[in-house]
Each structure stands twice: as C-alpha cells, then as structure tokens.
Amino acid sequence: LKFINMISSSEANSLGIEGDSIASYASGDVKVYFVPERIAKFAKAQNKNVDKLTRSLIMHEVGVHAGKNIFSGQEFDYTIKKTQHLLTHLTLLLKLTQTLRYLKESLMKKFLLMS
C-alpha cells in the first residue's frame, strides 16, 4: 500500500513531522506516515505494549483519516486486509530490532568483563 509509509525520524523531520510525533496524515497526497523508532520510544516511556500501540495507530490513521469518505466498502476491506498483513511484518521487524539490541548489549557486557 503506497499510502502507508514507515519512515525514519530524519525522514519525518524533513517532511515537517517533527519532535515526538509518532504518526501523521497528509491530506493533500492522502498518505499516512508512521515513525517506528518514535513509536517504540513512546511505548516504552508510557509502559505500553508497542505491538498494540502500533496496531492502534495504524488502524486509527487509516480508518479515521485516510479511509474516511475515500474507499468503497470493497476497497476498504482490501485496505484493512493489506494493513493487517503490514502489521504482521512490522511486529516481526520490531521484535527483531529488540532482539538485536539485547544481543548487542549482552556482547558489550561480555566484552567489558573480558577486558
């Protein structure tokens, strides 16, 4: 889905999505933007489950903003199906990122103990 975009913080800043904004809707080009690293940071600070928060954000941005008065019933069903598929991949990516961070921290601790 080309109207759903996962972007980095620097990309968000260049689009004018600054500060701690975790998601944004651009009505001019009917696109929604999500900033996964900011979402993860926000979830951690709020002690929220990052997967549930991300799912809620995507459903809100697509359903309330992008989908409002744009899609027919069939188009909206297709969009929801593709969004759920995207969420599955995003969840896996976030879990992989968390695992890699843990491994990095573990290796750094082990390295420091060996020094």
C-alpha positions as CSV (number, residue, x, y, z in Angstrom):
1,L,0.0,0.0,0.0
2,K,1.7,3.1,-1.2
3,F,-0.2,5.5,1.0
4,I,1.0,3.8,4.2
5,N,4.6,4.8,4.9
6,M,7.1,3.7,7.6
7,I,9.8,6.4,7.8
8,S,12.8,7.2,10.0
9,S,12.9,10.2,12.3
10,S,15.1,12.1,9.9
11,E,12.7,11.5,7.1
12,A,9.9,12.6,9.4
13,N,11.7,15.8,10.2
14,S,12.3,16.5,6.5
15,L,8.5,16.2,5.9
16,G,7.7,18.5,8.8
17,I,6.7,15.8,11.2
18,E,9.0,17.0,14.0
19,G,9.6,16.4,17.6
20,D,8.0,13.4,19.2
21,S,5.2,12.9,16.6
22,I,4.7,9.2,16.1
23,A,2.2,9.3,13.2
24,S,0.9,11.8,10.7
25,Y,-1.7,12.1,8.0
26,A,-1.1,14.2,4.9
27,S,-4.5,15.0,3.4
28,G,-3.0,16.6,0.2
29,D,-1.5,13.4,-1.0
30,V,-3.7,11.1,1.1
31,K,-0.8,9.4,2.8
32,V,-0.2,8.3,6.4
33,Y,3.3,8.2,7.9
34,F,4.5,6.2,10.9
35,V,7.8,6.6,12.7
36,P,8.6,3.2,14.2
37,E,11.6,4.3,16.3
38,R,9.5,7.1,17.9
39,I,6.6,4.7,18.4
40,A,8.9,2.3,20.3
41,K,10.3,5.1,22.4
42,F,6.8,6.4,23.2
43,A,5.5,2.9,24.1
44,K,8.5,2.4,26.4
45,A,8.0,5.7,28.1
46,Q,4.3,5.1,28.6
47,N,4.8,1.5,29.6
48,K,2.6,0.4,26.7
49,N,2.8,-2.7,24.5
50,V,4.5,-1.5,21.3
51,D,2.7,-4.0,19.1
52,K,-0.8,-3.0,20.4
53,L,0.1,0.7,20.2
54,T,1.3,0.4,16.6
55,R,-1.7,-1.6,15.6
56,S,-4.0,1.0,17.2
57,L,-2.1,3.9,15.5
58,I,-2.3,2.3,12.0
59,M,-6.0,1.4,12.3
60,H,-6.7,5.0,13.5
61,E,-4.8,6.7,10.8
62,V,-6.1,4.5,8.0
63,G,-9.6,4.2,9.3
64,V,-10.3,7.7,10.6
65,H,-8.2,9.8,8.3
66,A,-7.2,8.2,5.1
67,G,-10.2,5.9,4.8
68,K,-12.8,8.4,5.6
69,N,-15.1,9.0,2.6
70,I,-12.4,7.7,0.2
71,F,-12.9,4.0,-0.1
72,S,-15.9,1.9,-1.2
73,G,-16.7,-1.0,1.1
74,Q,-14.7,-3.4,-1.1
75,E,-11.7,-1.1,-1.3
76,F,-11.8,-0.5,2.5
77,D,-11.9,-4.3,3.1
78,Y,-8.9,-4.8,0.8
79,T,-7.1,-1.9,2.6
80,I,-7.8,-3.4,6.0
81,K,-6.5,-6.8,4.8
82,K,-3.3,-5.3,3.5
83,T,-2.9,-3.2,6.6
84,Q,-3.2,-6.3,8.8
85,H,-0.5,-8.0,6.6
86,L,1.7,-5.0,7.0
87,L,1.2,-5.1,10.8
88,T,2.4,-8.7,10.9
89,H,5.6,-7.7,9.2
90,L,6.1,-4.6,11.3
91,T,5.6,-6.7,14.5
92,L,8.3,-9.1,13.4
93,L,10.6,-6.2,12.5
94,L,10.1,-4.6,15.9
95,K,10.8,-7.9,17.7
96,L,13.9,-8.5,15.6
97,T,15.1,-5.0,16.5
98,Q,14.6,-5.6,20.2
99,T,16.4,-9.0,19.9
100,L,19.4,-7.3,18.1
101,R,19.6,-4.6,20.8
102,Y,19.6,-7.2,23.5
103,L,22.3,-9.2,21.8
104,K,24.4,-6.1,21.3
105,E,24.1,-5.1,25.0
106,S,24.9,-8.7,26.0
107,L,28.0,-8.8,23.8
108,M,29.2,-5.4,25.1
109,K,28.8,-6.5,28.7
110,K,30.7,-9.7,27.9
111,F,33.4,-7.8,26.1
112,L,33.8,-5.4,29.0
113,L,34.0,-8.2,31.5
114,M,36.8,-9.8,29.4
115,S,38.8,-6.6,29.3
